[in-house]
Amino acid sequence: MFMTVLLSLILPVLAGGGLIALCWLLPPLRKWNWLSGAAFGLALSLGVLGSFAAEKGIPSFPPAMKEQWLGIMAVIAGIFAFILPITGQPGHQRSWPLLELVAVAVGGIVAKLPLLASLAGGEPLEEAVPMFSDMTWADQIGLGLGIALAILLFDRVVANRPGFLIPLILCIVFAGLAPLADAAGWITLTFLALTASGVCFVGALAAAFGGSPSIGRGGIVAAAILLAVMPVAGFRQLYGEFPWWCWGLVVSSPWILLVFEIPVFSKMPGWASNTLRILAVIGLVGTAVLIATSQGGGAEDDGGMPGFGDYSYE
């Protein structure tokens, strides 16, 4: 058990957290705007991919099993986290809708990944299926649209709230996904969520002592992709005894930050408005976790989950 926790949680958190610490705390690297804007997203992707690899090995493309989409999406999140900082810092004024076009492109690529996987596996496009069990193509498109919308809406929030707040909020949200996955019996997803939460916590500490850097657009896109895919995978692949909306309540909790951007809250002291934001997210996440953990779980382990053995492109 110790080796499992070490390889699937502690080492991935140290790897991702170490990357953030280097980029946000070392003065030569901290002054490099592109790297500062990509560091959080790259660290988050690195941690989640490392945790998945420790549990299930390096994911293949096309995936041999449905669960490998989680590892693949960590890679995709890292690629976009590397690219998006070239569009500028969050809130940057633009003379043309570059961010909007990029957000739609990111969502579109994610929505079409199963089609690309079929092409890579030499299968006809008409035989392509969405990522997870019981998903329809409407669900797949909705996943892409959700990611695009999250990128656009949180760009301004991240611009207005540099420093520890956003990484801490993400830490709470990912931490809330872990007990839901555990209650439903998916230990791999539990470790992925805990790893992402740990990386975000290190990011919050680094931001508090590193001159209040922003997670940047690289962090926004990586967090949006992982926060969209994890609950969708958990809901579609697991059949726990708790209500389905518990997944949605946890992952949608950051949206309450948009409410706190109205002018009335700008008149409050910074510490008070930040405290309200944190408590609001904790309240939503805590409610979902309390309901899920009080109503029992699902399968005993990964092997008991339906649909995981029938996703081969061979």
N, C-alpha and C positions, 0 to 999 in steps of 0.2 A: 504493500500500500504506500509506503514511504517513497519508493522509487517512482510509482505512478504519479504521485503528487509532485515530486521533484521534476520529473520530465515533462509532465503535461500542464503544470501550473507555475511552479516556482521559476524554472529556467526560462520559459517563454516570457514571463513577466519581467524578469531581469534583463532579457535581451531587448524587449521593446522599451522598457523603462530606461535602460542604459542609453539607447539611441536618443530618446527625448532629452535625457539629462545632458548628453554631449552637445546636442544642437541648441539647447536653450540656456545652458549654464556657462559654456565656454565662450568667452568674448569673441574670439575670431569667427566661430561658427554662428553665434547669435546674431552677428551683424549681417550675415548673408540672408537677405530677405526670402529668396526662393527656398533655401534649405529650412529656414525657420517655419515657413508656411507648409512645407511638406513633411516635416519631422513627425508631427503627431500622427498623421495618417499612415505614414510608413511604419511607425512603431506599432500602431494598433494592428495593422495587417500582418506585420512580422510576428507579433505575439500570438495572434489567432492561428496563423499558419503553422507556427512552431508547435502549438498545443495540438492541433489536428494531426500533424505529422507524427508526434509522439504517440498519439492514440491509435491512428489508423494508417500511418504511412503517408508518403507523398501522394497527393491526388493525381489521377491521370485525366487526360482530356482526349477524347470524350470520357466521361466518368463511367466506371464499371458498376457503381452502385449509387443510389440516390444521395446517400450521406456525403459522398465526395464533392457534391456541389458546394458544401460549406467551405471546404479547403480551396476549391477553385474560386469561390467568391472572395476569399481572403486575398488571393493573388490578384484578382481583378481590382479589388479595392486598393491594393498597393500600387498597381499600375496607374490608376487614375489619381491617387494621392501624389504620385511623382509628376503627373502632367498638369493638373489643374492650377498649381501655383503660378504657372506662366500667364494665367489670365489676370493676375494681380492679387492684391489683398482684399479680404472681405469688405464690402461697402465701397469699394473703389468706383469712382464715377467713370462711366463709360460713354463714349460717343456713339456706340452701336451695341446691340444686345449680344455681346460675346458670351457672357455667363449663361444667358438663357439658351443660346444655341448649344453650348457645351453641356448644360444640364439635360436638355432633351436628348442629346447624343448619348450621354451616359445611360440614361434610362432606356433608350432604345436598344443599346447594345446588350444591356442586362436582360431585357425582354426577349431578345433574339438569340441568346446564348444556346438554348436547346436546339435551335435550327443549325447554328454553327457546329454544335457537337455532332449532329447527324451527318453534316457534310464531312467533318473530320473523320468520322467513323465509316464513311462510305455507304451510309444508309440513305434511302430516298427521303426527301423532305416531308413527304406526306406521312411518313412513319415516325416523325419526330414527336416527342411528348414533352410536356412541361416538366419543370425541375422535380417537383415532389408529388407524392401520391394524391390522387383525387383533385389535383389542380386542373383547371381548364385553361385554354389560351387567353380567355378574358382575365383570369387570375394572374397569368404571366404578364400580360400587358399592364394590369393594375400594379404589379410589383415595380415595373419600370417607371410608370407614372408617379408612383409614390416616392421613389428615389429622386426623380427629377424635381418634384415639388418640394421635397425636404431640402434639397440643395439651394433652391431659390429663396425659400422662406427664411432659412436660418443663416443665410449670408449676412443679412442686416443685423440679426441678433448677435452673431459672433463678432461682427464689426463693432457693435456697441458695448460688448462685454468681454474685452480681453482679460487675460489673467487666469486665475484658478477656477472661476465659476463654471464655465462650460465643461472643462475636463471633469470637475467634481460632479456635475449633473449627469454626464455620460457614465461616470463611475457608478452612480446610484442606479441608473437605468439598466446597465449591463448586469449589475449585481442582482437586480430584481428578476432578470430572466433565468438566473441560475437555479433558484429554488423551484421555479415552475418546471424546468427541464428535469430536475431531480425528482420532483413529485410525480412526473410522468415516466420516469425510469430511463432517461437518455443521459447516460453519464458523460458521453463525449460532448454533447451540447452544454452540459453543466460546466465542464472544464473550459470550453471555449468562452462561455459567458463570464466565468470567473477570471479567466486570463485577460479578457478585454477590460473588465472592471479594474483589475490590478494595474494594467498599463495606464488606464485613465487616471487612477489615483496617483501614480508616480508623476504623470503629466501635471496634475493639479499641484503637487508639491514643487515640481520644477518651475511651474509658472509663478508660484507664490514667491520664490526666491530668485527668479530669473528676469525680473523687470517686466512682469505681466505680458508675456508674449501671447499672440493669438494662435489658435489651433490652425488658422489659415484655411484656405479652400481645399487643401489636401486633406486636412482633418475632417472638414465637413463632408466631403464625398466618401471617405472611408467609413466614417461613422454612419452616414445615411445608408450605405450599402449593407453593412453588417447588421445594423438595427432593423433593416427591412427583411433581410433574409433569415435571420435567426428565429424570430417568432413565426414566420411563415413555415419554415421547416418544422418547428416544434408543433404547430397546430396541424399541419397536414400529415406529418409522419407519426405523431403520437396521439393516443386516445386516452388521455388521463381523465379522471373523474371530476375534474374541476371545469367550470364554464369556459367556453372558448374565448370569451371576451377578456379573460384575465391576461392573455397574451397581448391583446390589443391595448388594454389599459396601461400596461407597463411600457410598451414601445411608443405609445402616443403621449406619454407623460411630458416629454420635453416640449410639446406644442404649447403647453401652458405658459412657457416663457414668452410667447408672442403677446399674451395678455398684459404682461408686465412692461411691455414697450410703449404702452399708452402714456401720454404726457403726465397724468396724475402721479405716477410712480417715480417720475424723474425728479419730483420735488422732495422725495424722501432722502434721508442720508444713505450713502452707499451701502453701509453695513446692514441697514434695516431692509432695504429693497432686496439685497442678495439673500438675506436670511429668509424673507418671504418666498423667494423663488425656490430655494432649497427645500423649505418645508412643504411647499405645494407639490413638488415632484415626489418627495418622500411620502406624502400622504397618498398620492395616486398609486405609486409603486407598492407601498405597504398594504394598501387595501387589496390589491390584486394578489399579492403574495399570501396574505392572511387567508383569503378565500380559497386559494388553490391548495395551500398546505393543510387546511382544515378539512378538506373534502377527499383526501386520499390521493393515490397515484395511479399510474397505469402499469405498463410492462415492467418486469423485474430488471431487465437489462436491455442492452442494444439488440441482442439477438432475438428478443421477443417482439420487436416492432414490426408491424406489417409493411410489406412493400420494399424492404431493403435488399432482398435477394433477387429482384426481378428487373434489374435496370442495366442490362448488359448491351453493349454495342458490338459485341464480338460476333 
